[in-house]
Amino acid sequence: MWSKLVVDMEKATVERLPYDKEYLELGGRALIANYMMDLVKTGKMDPKCDPMGPQNVLIFCTGVLAGTNFTTSHRLSVGCKSPLTGGIKEASSGGYIAKLMADQGLRMITVHGLPADDKLRVLHVGRDGKAELLDGEDLRLAGTYEVVDRMRERYGDAISVACIGPAGERKYKAASIQITEFGTLHPCRVAARGGVGALMGVKGLKAVVIEKPDTPYKVEYADKEKFQAAVKEINECILNEAKKDPFHVFGTVSTIESTGTNGILPVDNFSGKLFKDYEKLGVKEFLAKLSARGGCNQRPCQPGCLVRCSNVYNDENGEFLTAGFEYETIALFGPNCHISDLDKIARMDRMCDDIGVDTIEMGTACGVAMECGKLPWGDADGIIAMLEEVRAGTGFGPTLGDGCEAVGLALGAKRIPTVKHQAMSGYDPRNTKGTGITYATSPQGADHTAALTMGRAFDDAGRAAQAYASNKLQVAISFSDSMMCLFAFSNVVPKKELLGDLMSGLYGGPADFSRVTVGLGVKTLLTERAFNKMAGFTDADDKLPDFFYTERSDATGSVFDIDQKEIDVLFDF
């Protein structure tokens, strides 16, 4: 039988309990939405509560297919009421910890209350399955790389760690939770968005450390033969499709080539300009540096991944600098800040991972700061200095640590690229309008992973079918976020109906694809929107910043001209 851990930070206790039967066919984003709504229904959480107060619950959970050999089924989802947006939040990550949770027979860890003292603690789950809260004071204000090194010294290498850095301890609203990657154990996989690290910090939880168990948990199947037949067919499909996928061949850096020429790549705080030096940040330069310095790509961030989009990036001396170096970080610290030096951006990435802060919030915030004259355009060293202030809690650091909107308001910016208080990722919505609709309407705030429409079979800079594309993709991504990696899901489309067979083979019942599309997709979106409405959000929050409607993209002449009426009815299923 699956289990869950219930952690009470006020009492400093951990209890292992049977996993709730009503959540058995839920995982990831769907589980978080349903669990949080149940807290509201039972009176344990007021949706209008202070996100940094005692009622807010921090949730770590696996996907619905965890424990099986289905590829990428071991992503971690972290949920709560977001300290940044004030709405519901699911921040997902690759890495090794969800696999070890499944091996320990754990589907969910919930962290309740606030500590009665000011001490830091570490949640440790040992090889024997024993879970306890340990003193973490010796890790105070330690960077995440140091935390992981200390845990490896203490428990060996057969572990995974989820931890916060100084940003989480300082309760910055852009604070992330860093998760160790499979194989390297670098804390470079990130539950990045929404300030989930701030809530972990306010709860006084520095790290979660899970050891590989002596005896792994064995999943119970309703029909194992049926499940394995579907897994074989879908995994083969993903593997074959991934061979043609630029994310597998090159990594997510390959997106630079497709956004750099058409005005989608954000430049100079989403000005709409083109960035003539984008190729200095693209695939050719990236791979050349990997090859010359002993780095590598095509790495899996979790066991059994067939897409393998991760990488290890070394510095000019061949020494490790960062890993999981992704498009979003390159785009937002790069062209968005008018920087074309990959090494400087990689150093920013390493700093953000070590400090424990979201690179998307930091990159957009730095773009706003530059437009306001805080730093000159292209001043990479100035950004690095500001990130050190985030680490130290000095100077402009606390403002930057609270994210893009905080920086914009502090500096009197006229152009702040946020929705629901969360920074936009690396796509200009004037030239990928379906993505703009996603930014506006997603319950998660501005988030490309909620439904990136770029590259679909229509004019993405035009108006036709954009709302339709965003709607369908938001449903699809909601159930993808509940069961697998988005990048694998993009390659499963030819066999997507077999996802119903997976659910049937694992849990019983009909092999009906609607169990996925409706049960994990539509229902999740509607539940999240219902939570946000009770938290105080209105239709007025489903809107982009005004400048996208009025300022034309220099690259294409386009504005975001989707009729608000199309947006207002997007979720009238």
C-alpha positions in Angstrom: 0.0 0.0 0.0 1.3 3.5 -0.9 2.0 5.8 2.0 2.3 9.5 2.7 4.3 11.6 5.2 2.6 14.2 7.3 5.1 16.7 8.7 4.0 19.1 11.5 6.6 21.8 11.8 5.1 23.3 14.9 5.4 20.1 16.8 8.5 19.0 14.9 6.9 15.6 14.2 6.7 13.3 11.1 4.0 10.6 10.8 3.8 8.0 8.1 0.2 7.2 7.1 -1.6 5.2 4.4 -2.1 7.1 1.2 -5.6 8.4 0.8 -7.7 6.1 -1.5 -9.5 9.0 -3.0 -6.2 10.4 -4.4 -5.0 7.0 -5.8 -5.7 7.9 -9.4 -4.3 11.4 -9.0 -0.8 12.7 -9.2 1.3 15.8 -9.7 -0.7 18.9 -10.6 -4.1 17.1 -10.4 -3.3 15.8 -6.9 -2.2 19.3 -5.7 -5.4 20.9 -7.1 -7.7 18.4 -5.5 -5.8 18.2 -2.2 -5.9 22.0 -1.8 -9.5 22.2 -2.7 -10.3 19.5 -0.1 -8.4 21.6 2.5 -10.8 24.5 1.7 -13.9 22.3 1.8 -13.0 20.8 5.2 -12.2 24.3 6.7 -8.5 23.6 7.1 -7.5 26.3 4.7 -9.0 29.7 3.9 -8.2 30.4 0.3 -7.6 34.0 1.3 -5.1 33.0 3.9 -1.6 34.6 4.1 0.6 32.4 1.8 3.4 32.7 4.4 1.1 31.9 7.3 0.4 28.7 9.2 -2.6 27.6 7.1 -0.6 27.2 3.9 0.6 23.7 3.2 3.7 22.7 1.2 3.1 19.6 -0.8 5.7 17.3 -2.5 4.2 14.6 -4.6 4.9 12.2 -7.4 3.0 11.7 -10.7 0.1 9.3 -11.0 2.4 6.6 -12.8 5.2 6.8 -10.3 6.9 3.5 -9.4 6.4 2.1 -12.9 8.8 1.8 -15.9 6.9 4.4 -18.0 9.4 6.9 -19.2 9.6 10.2 -17.3 7.0 9.1 -14.8 9.2 10.4 -11.9 8.8 14.1 -12.0 8.3 15.9 -8.7 5.5 18.4 -8.2 5.6 21.0 -5.4 2.3 22.7 -4.5 1.0 25.4 -2.2 -0.8 28.8 -2.3 1.9 30.8 -4.0 3.7 33.4 -2.0 4.3 35.2 -5.3 0.9 35.1 -7.1 -1.4 34.6 -4.2 -3.1 31.8 -6.2 -2.7 28.1 -6.5 0.7 26.9 -7.5 2.2 23.7 -8.9 5.9 23.9 -9.7 7.3 20.7 -11.3 10.8 19.5 -11.6 12.8 16.6 -13.0 15.6 15.1 -10.9 16.0 12.0 -8.8 13.9 12.6 -5.7 10.5 11.5 -7.0 12.0 8.2 -8.0 13.3 7.6 -4.5 10.0 8.7 -3.1 8.3 6.0 -5.2 11.0 3.5 -4.1 10.2 4.3 -0.5 6.5 3.8 -1.2 5.7 7.5 -0.8 3.3 9.3 -3.1 3.0 12.5 -1.1 4.7 14.6 1.6 2.7 17.4 3.2 4.3 20.0 5.4 2.0 21.8 7.8 2.2 24.7 10.3 5.1 27.0 11.3 7.9 26.1 13.7 7.6 27.1 17.3 11.2 28.2 17.3 13.6 29.8 14.7 15.6 26.6 14.1 16.2 25.1 10.7 15.4 21.4 10.2 16.0 18.7 7.6 13.5 16.0 6.8 15.4 12.7 6.4 14.0 9.4 5.1 16.5 6.6 5.7 17.3 3.4 3.9 15.0 1.6 6.3 12.1 4.0 5.6 12.3 5.8 8.9 11.4 9.5 8.5 12.4 12.1 11.0 13.1 15.8 11.4 16.8 16.5 12.2 18.6 19.6 13.2 19.6 21.7 10.2 21.2 24.7 12.0 24.6 23.9 10.6 23.3 24.6 7.1 22.0 28.1 7.9 22.4 30.3 4.8 24.4 27.6 3.0 24.1 27.5 -0.8 22.4 24.5 -2.3 25.6 23.0 -3.6 27.1 23.1 -0.1 23.9 21.5 1.3 24.1 18.6 -1.2 27.8 18.1 -0.5 27.1 18.0 3.3 24.3 15.5 2.8 26.5 13.3 0.6 29.2 13.3 3.3 26.6 12.3 5.8 24.6 9.7 3.9 26.6 8.7 0.8 25.7 9.1 -2.8 22.6 6.9 -2.9 20.4 9.8 -2.0 18.4 12.7 -3.5 18.0 16.1 -2.0 15.4 18.9 -2.4 16.6 22.0 -0.6 16.5 25.8 -0.4 19.4 28.3 -0.5 19.7 31.7 1.2 16.8 33.0 -0.9 14.4 30.6 0.6 15.6 31.3 4.1 15.3 35.0 3.5 11.7 34.3 2.3 12.1 36.0 -1.1 9.0 35.6 -3.2 11.1 34.3 -6.2 12.8 31.6 -4.1 13.0 28.2 -5.6 13.4 24.6 -4.4 16.5 22.9 -5.9 16.4 19.2 -6.6 19.4 17.0 -7.3 19.8 15.5 -10.8 20.1 11.8 -11.4 23.7 10.7 -12.0 25.5 14.0 -11.1 23.6 14.9 -7.9 24.0 18.6 -8.8 21.1 20.7 -7.4 20.2 22.0 -10.9 16.7 20.7 -11.4 14.3 23.3 -10.1 10.8 23.6 -8.7 11.3 27.2 -9.7 8.1 29.3 -10.0 5.8 31.0 -7.6 8.0 31.3 -4.6 7.6 27.7 -3.3 11.1 28.1 -1.8 9.9 31.0 0.3 7.2 28.8 1.9 9.7 26.1 2.6 11.9 28.8 4.3 9.1 30.2 6.4 8.4 26.6 7.6 12.0 26.3 8.6 12.6 23.3 6.4 16.1 23.6 4.8 16.1 20.3 3.0 14.4 17.0 2.3 16.9 14.1 2.0 15.7 10.7 0.8 17.9 7.6 0.8 17.6 4.8 -1.7 15.8 2.1 0.3 17.1 -1.4 1.1 13.9 -2.9 -0.3 12.1 -0.8 -3.0 8.4 -0.6 -2.9 6.6 -2.9 -5.4 3.7 -1.3 -7.3 0.4 -3.2 -7.4 -1.2 -3.5 -10.8 -4.8 -4.2 -11.7 -3.6 -5.8 -14.9 0.2 -5.7 -15.2 0.3 -7.4 -18.6 -2.0 -4.8 -20.1 0.0 -2.0 -18.5 3.3 -3.3 -19.7 2.0 -3.8 -23.2 0.9 -0.1 -23.4 4.2 1.0 -21.8 6.2 -0.9 -24.4 4.3 0.7 -27.3 4.3 4.3 -25.9 8.0 4.2 -24.8 9.0 2.9 -28.3 7.0 5.8 -29.8 8.6 8.4 -27.6 12.1 7.0 -28.3 11.6 7.0 -32.1 10.1 10.5 -32.0 12.8 11.8 -29.7 15.5 10.9 -32.2 14.1 13.7 -34.3 13.4 16.1 -31.4 15.8 19.1 -31.2 15.5 18.9 -27.4 17.1 15.4 -27.5 19.6 16.2 -30.1 20.8 19.6 -28.8 18.8 20.5 -25.6 16.4 23.3 -25.1 19.0 25.8 -26.2 17.8 24.8 -29.7 14.8 27.1 -29.1 17.0 30.1 -29.6 17.3 29.3 -33.3 13.5 29.3 -33.7 12.7 32.4 -31.6 15.6 34.6 -32.5 14.5 35.3 -36.1 10.8 36.1 -35.7 10.4 38.4 -32.7 9.4 35.8 -30.2 12.8 35.9 -28.4 12.4 38.6 -25.7 14.9 41.5 -26.2 15.6 44.5 -24.0 12.7 43.9 -21.6 10.2 42.6 -24.2 10.7 45.6 -26.4 9.9 43.6 -29.5 13.2 44.3 -31.1 15.4 41.7 -32.8 18.7 40.6 -31.3 21.3 40.4 -34.0 23.7 38.4 -31.9 21.3 35.6 -31.0 23.5 33.0 -32.8 26.2 33.6 -30.2 23.8 32.0 -27.7 22.6 29.2 -30.0 23.2 25.6 -30.7 26.5 25.9 -32.7 28.2 28.0 -30.0 26.7 26.0 -27.1 27.9 22.6 -28.5 31.3 24.0 -29.4 31.8 25.0 -25.8 30.6 21.6 -24.5 33.0 19.8 -26.9 36.0 21.9 -26.2 35.7 21.9 -22.4 34.6 18.3 -21.7 31.0 19.1 -21.1 28.1 17.0 -22.5 24.5 17.0 -23.5 21.9 14.3 -24.0 21.8 13.5 -20.3 18.8 12.2 -18.4 17.7 14.2 -15.3 15.8 11.1 -14.0 16.3 7.4 -14.4 14.8 5.9 -17.6 14.3 9.2 -19.5 14.3 8.7 -23.2 14.3 12.4 -24.2 17.5 13.2 -22.3 17.5 17.0 -22.8 19.9 17.9 -19.9 23.5 18.8 -20.1 26.7 19.6 -18.2 28.4 23.0 -19.0 32.0 23.5 -18.0 33.9 26.8 -17.7 36.9 27.9 -19.9 39.2 25.8 -17.6 37.2 22.7 -18.1 35.8 22.8 -14.6 32.2 22.2 -13.8 30.1 25.4 -13.9 26.4 24.5 -14.2 24.1 21.8 -15.4 20.5 21.8 -16.8 21.5 25.0 -18.6 18.2 25.8 -20.4 16.6 28.1 -23.0 14.6 30.2 -20.5 17.8 31.2 -18.5 19.7 31.9 -21.7 16.9 34.0 -23.3 16.0 36.1 -20.2 19.5 36.7 -18.9 20.7 37.0 -22.5 18.9 39.0 -25.2 16.3 40.2 -22.7 19.2 42.0 -20.9 21.2 42.5 -24.1 23.9 40.0 -23.2 25.5 37.6 -25.6 28.1 35.9 -23.5 27.2 32.3 -22.8 29.8 31.9 -20.1 28.5 34.9 -18.1 24.9 33.6 -18.4 26.0 30.2 -17.3 27.6 31.7 -14.2 24.3 33.5 -13.5 22.5 30.2 -13.8 24.9 28.5 -11.4 24.5 31.4 -8.9 20.7 31.3 -9.1 20.8 27.5 -8.5 23.1 27.9 -5.5 21.2 30.9 -4.1 17.9 29.1 -4.7 16.0 31.5 -6.9 14.0 31.3 -10.1 16.1 32.3 -13.2 12.9 33.4 -15.1 12.0 35.9 -12.4 15.6 37.1 -12.1 16.1 37.4 -15.8 12.9 39.4 -16.4 13.6 41.5 -13.2 17.0 42.4 -14.5 15.6 43.4 -17.8 13.2 45.8 -16.1 16.0 47.1 -13.9 18.1 47.9 -16.9 15.3 49.7 -18.7 14.9 51.8 -15.6 18.6 52.7 -15.6 19.6 50.6 -12.6 22.3 49.0 -14.8 23.4 49.7 -18.4 22.1 47.3 -21.0 24.5 44.4 -21.4 26.1 44.8 -18.0 26.6 41.1 -17.2 29.0 41.8 -14.3 26.5 44.2 -12.9 23.9 41.4 -12.8 26.3 39.1 -11.2 27.0 41.7 -8.5 23.2 42.2 -7.9 22.8 38.4 -7.6 25.5 38.5 -4.9 23.3 41.0 -3.1 20.4 38.6 -3.3 22.6 36.0 -1.7 23.8 38.3 1.1 20.4 40.1 1.6 22.1 43.5 1.1 21.5 46.5 -1.1 19.1 45.9 -3.9 19.1 42.1 -3.2 15.9 41.8 -1.2 13.9 43.7 -3.9 15.4 41.6 -6.7 14.7 38.5 -4.7 11.0 39.3 -4.6 10.9 39.1 -8.4 10.1 41.1 -11.5 7.0 43.0 -10.3 8.7 44.1 -7.1 11.6 45.5 -9.0 9.3 47.3 -11.5 7.3 48.9 -8.7 10.4 49.9 -6.7 11.9 51.6 -9.8 8.8 53.1 -11.2 8.9 51.0 -14.4 6.2 51.6 -17.0 6.7 48.2 -18.6 6.5 45.2 -16.2 6.1 41.8 -18.0 4.0 39.9 -15.4 0.6 38.3 -15.2 -0.9 37.5 -11.7 2.3 39.0 -10.3 4.5 36.3 -12.0 7.1 37.1 -14.6 6.7 36.0 -18.2 9.1 33.4 -19.6 11.1 33.6 -22.8 8.4 34.2 -25.4 7.1 37.6 -26.6 3.3 37.2 -26.7 2.8 39.7 -29.6 4.4 37.1 -31.9 3.1 33.9 -30.3 -0.4 35.0 -29.4 -1.6 31.6 -28.3 1.1 31.6 -25.7 0.0 35.1 -24.8 -3.5 33.7 -24.1 -1.9 31.1 -22.0 0.0 33.7 -20.0 -3.2 35.6 -19.5 -5.5 32.8 -18.5 -3.4 30.1 -16.8 -4.3 29.7 -13.1 -0.6 29.4 -12.5 0.3 32.9 -13.7 2.4 33.8 -16.7 3.9 30.4 -17.5 4.9 29.0 -20.9 4.8 25.4 -19.7 1.1 25.7 -19.1 0.6 25.7 -23.0 3.3 27.0 -25.4 1.6 27.3 -28.8 4.7 28.2 -30.7 5.5 26.0 -33.6 1.9 24.7 -34.2 0.4 24.4 -37.7 -0.9 27.9 -38.1 0.4 31.5 -38.1 1.3 32.0 -34.5 1.6 35.7 -35.0 -1.9 35.9 -36.4 -5.2 35.7 -34.6 -6.9 32.7 -36.1 -7.4 29.6 -33.8 -5.2 31.0 -31.0 -7.8 30.6 -28.2 -8.6 27.1 -29.5 -4.9 26.1 -29.4 -4.3 27.5 -26.0 -7.5 25.8 -24.6 -6.6 22.4 -26.0 -3.0 22.6 -24.9 -3.8 23.8 -21.4 -5.9 20.7 -20.9 -3.2 18.5 -22.4 -0.5 20.0 -20.3 -2.6 19.7 -17.1 -2.8 16.0 -17.5 0.8 15.8 -18.7 1.9 17.6 -15.5 0.0 15.0 -13.5 1.8 11.9 -15.1 4.9 12.6 -17.1 7.4 15.1 -18.5 6.1 17.7 -20.9 9.0 17.0 -23.3 8.1 13.3 -23.4 4.5 14.1 -23.8 5.2 16.1 -26.9 6.5 12.9 -28.5 3.7 10.6 -27.3 0.9 12.3 -29.4 0.7 9.4 -32.0 0.0 7.0 -29.2 -1.8 9.3 -26.7 -5.0 7.2 -26.6 -2.9 4.5 -24.9 -2.6 6.7 -21.8 -6.0 5.4 -21.0 -4.7 1.8 -21.1 -2.0 2.8 -18.7 -4.5 4.0 -16.2 -6.7 0.9 -16.7 -3.8 -1.5 -16.4 -2.5 0.2 -13.2 -5.7 1.1 -11.4 -8.4 -1.0 -13.2 -11.6 0.2 -14.9 -12.1 1.2 -18.5 -9.2 2.0 -20.9 -10.9 5.3 -21.6 -8.7 8.3 -22.7 -11.3 10.6 -21.0 -10.0 9.4 -17.7 -6.9 11.4 -18.6 -8.3 14.3 -20.6 -11.2 15.1 -18.3 -10.1 13.5 -14.9 -6.6 14.9 -14.9 -7.0 17.7 -17.5 -10.2 19.6 -17.5 -11.1 19.0 -13.9 -7.6 20.2 -12.8 -7.9 23.5 -14.6 -11.4 24.1 -13.3 -10.4 23.3 -9.8 -7.4 25.6 -9.9 -9.6 28.4 -11.3 -12.2 27.8 -8.6 -9.5 28.0 -5.9 -8.1 31.3 -7.4 -11.6 32.8 -7.5 -12.1 32.0 -3.9 -8.7 33.5 -3.2 -9.9 36.8 -4.8 -8.9 36.6 -8.4 -11.4 38.0 -11.0 -11.6 38.1 -14.8 -9.6 41.3 -14.7 -6.6 39.2 -13.7 -6.8 37.2 -17.0 -5.0 40.0 -19.0 -1.6 40.9 -20.2 0.2 44.1 -19.3 -1.1 47.0 -21.3 2.0 47.6 -23.3 1.6 44.4 -25.3 -1.7 45.7 -26.6 -0.4 49.1 -27.6 3.3 48.9 -28.4 4.1 47.2 -31.7 6.8 44.6 -32.1 9.7 46.2 -34.0 10.4 42.8 -35.5 7.0 42.2 -37.0 4.7 45.2 -36.4 2.4 43.0 -34.4 0.6 43.8 -31.2 -1.3 41.4 -28.9 -4.7 41.9 -30.5 -6.7 39.0 -29.3 -10.3 40.1 -28.3 -10.7 39.9 -24.5 -14.1 38.2 -25.1 -12.3 35.2 -26.6 -10.1 35.0 -23.4 -13.1 35.5 -21.0 -14.8 32.3 -22.4 -11.7 30.2 -22.8 -12.7 27.8 -20.0 -16.4 27.5 -20.7 -16.1 23.8 -21.4 
